[in-house]
Amino acid sequence: MNATTVTSWTAGLITGLSAGLARFFGAIPNILGALLLLLIGWIIAGIVGGLVTKFCRAIHIDTVANRVGANGFLQQSGTTLRASDILGEIIKWVVRLVFIEMAAEQLGMPQVSQIINQILGFIPNIIVAVVILGVGAFLGQLLSGLVRGAIAGARVGNSSLLAKVTYGAVMAFAIIAALNELNVAPVVVNTLYIGLVGAVALALGLAFGLGGRDTAARLTEQWVGQAQSTAQKIQATQTTGDTVGATRTAAMATSPPTRRI
């Protein structure tokens, strides 16, 4: 009975190994095809990404990004990539994901294809988020320049500080809008939005309070001086009128009555 059991286990093991090897050798063409697709996709993605980067530089995308402040924002974030480089990288990875999906279908892996389809469907949101950041950087620079010029014209202190606060506030709102577009933790983003509004209000109050303290004191002194001067003029006018009236009354009292003929 033991010999029969061993023989049956041996037969089962041999059958399993044979089936596994047959499936493996049968999958080799699919594996080679998937690897070939990945290799071709990586090469094509590199070429297309490079062409997109060169095209963006040829139409002066970096110049526009410099004017709107997008490249400055990227440098502040610690990256050495510019707007044209980022666009090229996005297109490169889109092409790579397409070929990865093709390779997954070649291997019969529908789960991977579904994940990649979700990622590809998410790319328009990423593009919109990038556009929001670019518009936010442009508006931030524009508004910070207006604030700096207005405060400098009014001769109020801390104009640079208020300009930086304005730029930071606009960029913070743009980042929150971009995160909302990406559907990244909506509850957390909304909480950050409320906190940001309170922080901006507090910062503006402190900036105006500290920077405009001397100016407010001068304006108050001018207003008080003008009010006092106006009050003195009114009082002097009333006194003059009373004096003229009293003089006329006294003159009429002392003048002899006119005789009628």
C-alpha positions as CSV (number, residue, x, y, z in Angstrom):
1,M,0.0,0.0,0.0
2,N,2.9,2.3,0.7
3,A,4.4,1.6,-2.7
4,T,1.1,2.4,-4.3
5,T,0.9,5.7,-2.3
6,V,4.4,6.7,-3.3
7,T,3.7,5.8,-6.9
8,S,0.5,8.0,-6.9
9,W,2.3,10.9,-5.3
10,T,5.1,10.6,-7.8
11,A,2.7,10.5,-10.7
12,G,0.8,13.5,-9.3
13,L,4.1,15.5,-8.9
14,I,5.3,14.6,-12.4
15,T,1.9,15.5,-13.9
16,G,1.9,18.9,-12.1
17,L,5.4,19.7,-13.2
18,S,4.6,18.7,-16.7
19,A,1.6,20.9,-16.8
20,G,3.5,23.8,-15.2
21,L,6.4,23.5,-17.7
22,A,3.9,23.2,-20.6
23,R,2.1,26.4,-19.4
24,F,5.5,28.2,-18.9
25,F,6.8,27.2,-22.3
26,G,3.5,28.1,-23.8
27,A,3.6,31.6,-22.1
28,I,7.2,32.3,-23.3
29,P,6.0,33.8,-26.6
30,N,3.6,36.1,-24.7
31,I,6.4,37.0,-22.2
32,L,8.8,37.8,-25.0
33,G,6.1,39.8,-26.8
34,A,5.4,41.8,-23.6
35,L,9.1,42.5,-23.1
36,L,9.5,43.5,-26.7
37,L,6.5,45.9,-26.3
38,L,8.0,47.4,-23.2
39,L,11.4,47.9,-24.9
40,I,9.9,49.5,-27.9
41,G,7.6,51.6,-25.7
42,W,10.4,52.9,-23.6
43,I,12.4,53.9,-26.7
44,I,9.4,55.6,-28.4
45,A,8.5,57.3,-25.1
46,G,12.0,58.8,-24.8
47,I,12.0,60.0,-28.3
48,V,8.5,61.5,-28.1
49,G,9.2,63.1,-24.7
50,G,12.4,64.7,-26.0
51,L,10.6,66.0,-29.1
52,V,7.9,67.5,-27.0
53,T,10.4,69.2,-24.7
54,K,12.3,70.6,-27.7
55,F,9.0,71.8,-29.3
56,C,8.0,73.5,-26.0
57,R,11.3,75.3,-25.9
58,A,11.0,76.3,-29.5
59,I,7.7,78.0,-28.9
60,H,9.2,79.7,-25.8
61,I,7.0,77.9,-23.2
62,D,9.8,78.5,-20.6
63,T,9.7,82.3,-21.4
64,V,6.0,82.3,-20.7
65,A,6.5,80.2,-17.5
66,N,9.2,82.7,-16.4
67,R,6.8,85.6,-16.8
68,V,3.9,84.0,-15.0
69,G,6.3,82.8,-12.2
70,A,5.8,79.0,-12.8
71,N,9.5,78.3,-13.2
72,G,10.3,80.4,-10.1
73,F,7.7,78.3,-8.2
74,L,9.3,75.1,-9.4
75,Q,12.8,76.3,-8.4
76,Q,11.4,77.2,-4.9
77,S,10.0,73.7,-4.6
78,G,13.6,72.3,-5.0
79,T,13.4,70.8,-8.5
80,T,15.7,71.6,-11.4
81,L,13.0,70.8,-14.0
82,R,11.4,73.6,-16.0
83,A,8.0,73.8,-17.6
84,S,9.1,72.4,-20.9
85,D,10.8,69.5,-19.1
86,I,7.7,68.7,-17.1
87,L,5.5,68.7,-20.2
88,G,8.0,66.3,-21.9
89,E,8.0,64.0,-18.9
90,I,4.2,63.9,-18.7
91,I,4.0,62.9,-22.4
92,K,6.8,60.4,-22.0
93,W,5.0,58.6,-19.1
94,V,1.7,58.7,-21.0
95,V,3.3,56.8,-23.8
96,R,5.0,54.4,-21.4
97,L,1.7,53.7,-19.7
98,V,0.1,52.9,-23.0
99,F,2.7,50.3,-23.8
100,I,2.6,48.9,-20.3
101,E,-1.1,48.4,-20.8
102,M,-0.5,46.6,-24.1
103,A,2.1,44.4,-22.4
104,A,-0.3,43.5,-19.6
105,E,-3.0,42.6,-22.2
106,Q,-0.4,40.4,-23.9
107,L,0.2,38.6,-20.7
108,G,-3.5,38.3,-19.9
109,M,-3.5,40.5,-16.8
110,P,-6.7,42.5,-17.0
111,Q,-6.3,44.0,-13.4
112,V,-3.1,45.8,-14.5
113,S,-4.9,47.1,-17.6
114,Q,-7.8,48.4,-15.4
115,I,-5.3,50.2,-13.1
116,I,-3.5,51.8,-16.1
117,N,-6.8,52.9,-17.6
118,Q,-7.7,54.6,-14.4
119,I,-4.3,56.3,-14.4
120,L,-4.7,57.4,-18.0
121,G,-8.2,58.7,-17.2
122,F,-6.7,60.7,-14.3
123,I,-4.2,62.5,-16.6
124,P,-6.7,65.2,-17.7
125,N,-7.2,66.1,-14.0
126,I,-3.4,66.4,-13.6
127,I,-3.2,68.7,-16.7
128,V,-6.0,70.9,-15.3
129,A,-4.2,71.0,-11.9
130,V,-1.0,72.1,-13.6
131,V,-2.9,74.8,-15.5
132,I,-4.4,76.0,-12.2
133,L,-1.0,76.3,-10.7
134,G,0.3,78.2,-13.7
135,V,-2.6,80.7,-13.6
136,G,-2.2,81.0,-9.8
137,A,1.5,81.8,-10.2
138,F,0.6,84.5,-12.9
139,L,-2.1,86.0,-10.7
140,G,0.1,85.9,-7.7
141,Q,2.9,87.9,-9.4
142,L,0.4,90.3,-10.9
143,L,-1.4,91.0,-7.6
144,S,1.8,91.2,-5.6
145,G,3.2,93.8,-8.0
146,L,-0.1,95.8,-7.7
147,V,0.0,95.6,-3.9
148,R,3.7,96.6,-3.8
149,G,3.1,99.6,-6.1
150,A,0.0,100.8,-4.3
151,I,1.6,100.5,-0.9
152,A,4.8,102.2,-2.1
153,G,2.7,105.0,-3.6
154,A,0.9,105.5,-0.3
155,R,4.2,105.5,1.5
156,V,3.2,102.7,3.9
157,G,5.9,100.5,5.3
158,N,6.3,96.8,4.8
159,S,5.3,96.9,1.1
160,S,7.6,94.0,0.3
161,L,6.1,91.9,3.1
162,L,2.6,92.6,2.0
163,A,3.5,91.7,-1.6
164,K,5.0,88.4,-0.5
165,V,2.0,87.7,1.6
166,T,-0.3,88.4,-1.4
167,Y,1.8,86.1,-3.6
168,G,1.8,83.3,-1.0
169,A,-1.9,83.6,-0.4
170,V,-2.7,83.4,-4.1
171,M,-0.4,80.4,-4.6
172,A,-1.9,78.7,-1.5
173,F,-5.4,79.1,-3.0
174,A,-4.2,77.8,-6.3
175,I,-2.6,74.7,-4.6
176,I,-5.8,74.0,-2.8
177,A,-7.8,74.3,-6.0
178,A,-5.4,71.9,-7.7
179,L,-5.7,69.4,-4.9
180,N,-9.5,69.6,-5.2
181,E,-9.2,68.9,-8.9
182,L,-7.1,65.9,-8.1
183,N,-9.6,64.8,-5.4
184,V,-6.8,64.5,-2.8
185,A,-8.4,64.2,0.7
186,P,-11.3,66.6,0.2
187,V,-11.9,66.9,4.0
188,V,-8.3,67.7,4.7
189,V,-8.1,70.2,1.8
190,N,-11.3,72.0,3.0
191,T,-9.9,72.2,6.5
192,L,-6.7,73.7,5.1
193,Y,-8.7,76.1,3.1
194,I,-10.6,77.4,6.2
195,G,-7.3,77.7,8.1
196,L,-5.7,79.5,5.2
197,V,-8.4,82.1,5.1
198,G,-8.0,82.7,8.8
199,A,-4.2,82.9,8.6
200,V,-4.4,85.4,5.6
201,A,-6.8,87.6,7.5
202,L,-4.6,87.6,10.6
203,A,-1.5,88.2,8.5
204,L,-3.1,91.1,6.7
205,G,-4.3,92.6,10.0
206,L,-0.9,92.3,11.6
207,A,0.9,93.7,8.5
208,F,-1.4,96.7,8.2
209,G,-1.4,97.2,12.0
210,L,2.4,97.2,12.2
211,G,3.2,98.7,8.9
212,G,0.6,101.4,8.9
213,R,0.8,102.4,12.6
214,D,2.8,105.6,12.0
215,T,0.8,106.5,8.9
216,A,-2.5,106.0,10.8
217,A,-1.1,108.2,13.6
218,R,-0.2,111.0,11.2
219,L,-3.6,110.8,9.5
220,T,-5.3,110.9,12.8
221,E,-3.3,114.0,13.8
222,Q,-4.1,115.7,10.5
223,W,-7.8,114.9,10.9
224,V,-7.8,116.2,14.5
225,G,-6.0,119.4,13.4
226,Q,-8.4,120.0,10.6
227,A,-11.3,119.5,12.9
228,Q,-9.9,121.9,15.4
229,S,-9.1,124.5,12.8
230,T,-12.6,124.2,11.3
231,A,-14.1,124.6,14.8
232,Q,-12.0,127.7,15.5
233,K,-13.0,129.2,12.2
234,I,-16.7,128.6,13.0
235,Q,-16.2,130.0,16.5
236,A,-14.4,133.1,15.2
237,T,-17.1,133.6,12.6
238,Q,-19.8,133.5,15.3
239,T,-17.8,135.9,17.5
240,T,-17.4,138.3,14.7
241,G,-21.1,138.2,13.9
242,D,-22.0,138.8,17.5
243,T,-19.6,141.7,17.7
244,V,-21.0,143.3,14.5
245,G,-24.5,142.9,15.8
246,A,-23.7,144.4,19.1
247,T,-22.0,147.4,17.5
248,R,-25.0,148.0,15.2
249,T,-27.4,147.8,18.2
250,A,-25.3,150.3,20.2
251,A,-25.0,152.7,17.3
252,M,-28.7,152.7,16.8
253,A,-29.3,153.3,20.5
254,T,-26.9,156.3,20.7
255,S,-28.0,158.0,17.4
256,P,-30.6,160.8,17.9
257,P,-34.1,160.2,16.6
258,T,-34.9,161.6,13.1
259,R,-37.4,164.4,13.1
260,R,-40.1,164.3,10.5
261,I,-41.2,167.6,8.9
